[in-house]
Amino acid sequence: MKFSSSTLHTLALSLFLSGSDAFTSPSIHQVQKTSSTQLYIIGPMIRKMREEQAKKKMPMASDEEREGEAPGLRVGTGAWRWPPVWPYSEAEFTPKEDIEEPKNASPVTGLLAGNLPNPEEVEEEKKEKLDIMKYWQEDKADIKTEMDAAAVAKLKEHYSFYLKDGMSVLELGAAEESYLPDGLQLERHVGVGANQQLMNQNSALTESFVANLNDVIEERGVNSEEMKALGSDQFDAIIMANTVDFLTNPREVFRSAWYLLKPGGIMMVPFTNREAFKTKFERAQTKMWRDMNDDQHMWICGSFFQFSASDGWENLKGFDCSPEDAKSVDDNGLFSNLSGGKSMNMFVVQATKAFVDQEINEADPEKSFSSKMWLLPTLEERDKQLLAPRLARAFKTFTTEEQKVRVGENIEVLPKIYESLVKMDQFAFTFGMQAQLATDLITDPGYNGNDEQILALKMGLGLRTPSPDFWALVGQRTAAMVPEDKVNLLAHIIPRFGSGNPEQEEALQAFVAGLEPTFDVVRSKCPSMSEADVQLVGTELLAAEILQPGRSTKKEFALWVSSLKEEELTEMVATRKSYKEKAKAEMKQFQDERQAEQERIEEQRRKMIEQQKKAREERSMVFNPQTGKMEPVEQKKK
């Protein structure tokens, strides 16, 4: 059974969202099934729903994670879970009114309606889609956000834990108010918003400019020359309050934020409950924001960090900073008017920018390769996780500094490779095989990802019409080889293209011309050998001696192959296959060692947490941030 990409996105999203108890909620249809004769139980039902909601809001963060953090930590760094690929469809980030509904042009519908209009008189109704900049600059030019005082106080309190005097801060989605702590003295505060008129009213901003955060370059970032001019690694903190619900391309916005932050800098994304600004700005809110509940918003916002820069974001945390008298809205938005709450809810999801390894760390090359792939476009998180250990294993076999430097530089060409690999059938050409081919290519000294090599890759994969004088012949003459061996053959051939060396061009032609004669010699000497093995050993011999200019002349190669004996050729096949098995065993050993190291680190962390807990229980003095003094601790009676 095949599913459309839209169906797969929806399935992935539903599985993603159902992965936590925070996402389970009573169906609105189930609630509506309650008969009118049972309305007398409305009070107990509300209490039960509130109790269930309270259970869902139990924090998923340890006492240790709360240490030194702002109040309200709800989701700690170890609680987030992600699918291996981006789980959302485009429609999720589209305002509901702009989503194109499937057209039902059934004549029966017209007959049932009582009339059947003349097709010539029917004019197709076109939906007027939201012009986002016109919406903010004209339709909502004078409309202010106006959060209530209690929610503002909570947000200021949260900011005060992380924003300090002398910092440089970038504010995305800036308007008339930044909600900064009173008395905070920033060195620089840059506002980026859609409405210059409102930003001009914000006295906290030291500079500002207009940018459309929904205008992006796919998988790169926000399409704004002014934002690019800010540079990279510039800001100590980025804040983006009440903006995430309007983003149609959140990954790109979070990517731009990552570029702009200094390593170690923090990005904070505050938002209120989904009903807070419904009457003011609902038209611009995305379908996802309007359909999902507040718990889901927190997890979804966390996923924007993850899928924008992967482990390039550290210390990902989610906070519920809501005032004590905040409205209590259940998952479906029911009974919110009966909850008695007065203030808006306030949530914050935040993370810090990790440090990228500028050079490959020989002690931990996998970590370095992972960091260099954080923001690479085209590659899914799954692909990066498959590539990192393979690259690390290859790196450890390098004997020269030139090889080590070259592979670090070649990381940048991985997206060009994966632009082709992502089009392959994942069942015939598995993700592991794709990762191995990509690893083999960028670790080859002759590969640099030039146009000829990329074209050769596409022809070799069958994504372009193969050249009749090379790829068509290679495909026909190696048809019996198993997929894994064909991947290895591609890794031999592709780096030989685009060299500009006439001798290399001759070597390529000699390779394809020598396939059948070499296979004939192997068949004659090994009559019981399978055709797949005949082609395997023949291509290996040619790749080793003919594809590399200067190794052997065609005459020397022919004499050498003719002199080989059956047992020698059989041994070559066995050795080649043993390499493959050895590589698998080494990869498993590599992964087992990595897992053991992770478990060792986790055990050290567990012991450290126990020691910290014991120290807290036994300490007699503690620092009081309110007074700025060390004060005695009243020990609990056991």
Sequence and secondary structure as in RCSB ss.txt:
>XXXX:A:sequence
MKFSSSTLHTLALSLFLSGSDAFTSPSIHQVQKTSSTQLYIIGPMIRKMREEQAKKKMPMASDEEREGEAPGLRV
GTGAWRWPPVWPYSEAEFTPKEDIEEPKNASPVTGLLAGNLPNPEEVEEEKKEKLDIMKYWQEDKADIKTEMDAA
AVAKLKEHYSFYLKDGMSVLELGAAEESYLPDGLQLERHVGVGANQQLMNQNSALTESFVANLNDVIEERGVNSE
EMKALGSDQFDAIIMANTVDFLTNPREVFRSAWYLLKPGGIMMVPFTNREAFKTKFERAQTKMWRDMNDDQHMWI
CGSFFQFSASDGWENLKGFDCSPEDAKSVDDNGLFSNLSGGKSMNMFVVQATKAFVDQEINEADPEKSFSSKMWL
LPTLEERDKQLLAPRLARAFKTFTTEEQKVRVGENIEVLPKIYESLVKMDQFAFTFGMQAQLATDLITDPGYNGN
DEQILALKMGLGLRTPSPDFWALVGQRTAAMVPEDKVNLLAHIIPRFGSGNPEQEEALQAFVAGLEPTFDVVRSK
CPSMSEADVQLVGTELLAAEILQPGRSTKKEFALWVSSLKEEELTEMVATRKSYKEKAKAEMKQFQDERQAEQER
IEEQRRKMIEQQKKAREERSMVFNPQTGKMEPVEQKKK
>XXXX:A:secstr
    HHHHHHHHHHHHHTTSGGG    HHHHHTS GGGGGGHHHHHHHHHHHHHHHTS B  HHHHTTS TTEEE
 TTS    SS    GGGGS GGGS       HHHHHHTT    GGG          HHHIIIIITTT      HH
HHHHHHHHHHHH  TT EEEEET  S     TT   SEEEEEES HHHHTT TT SEEEE  TT EETTTEE  H
HHHHT SS EEEEE TT GGG SSHHHHHHHHHHHEEEEEEEEEEE  TTTTHHHHGGGS HHHHHS HHHHHHH
HHHHHHHHHGGGEEEEEEEE   TTB    TT TTGGGS   B   EEEEEEE    SS  TTSHHHHHHHHTTT
 SS  HHHHHHHHHHHHHHHTT  SHHHHHHHHHHGGGHHHHHHHHTTS TTTS HHHHHHHHHHHHTSTT    
HHHHHHHHHHHTSS   TTTHHHHHHHTTTS HHHHHHHHHHHGGGTT   HHHHHHHHHHHHTHHHHHHHHHHH
 TTS HHHHHHHHHHHHHHHTSSTTS  HHHHHHHHHH  HHHHHHHHHHHHHHHHHHHHHHHHHHHHHHHHHHH
HHHHHHHHHHHHHHHHHH SEEEETTTTEEEE      
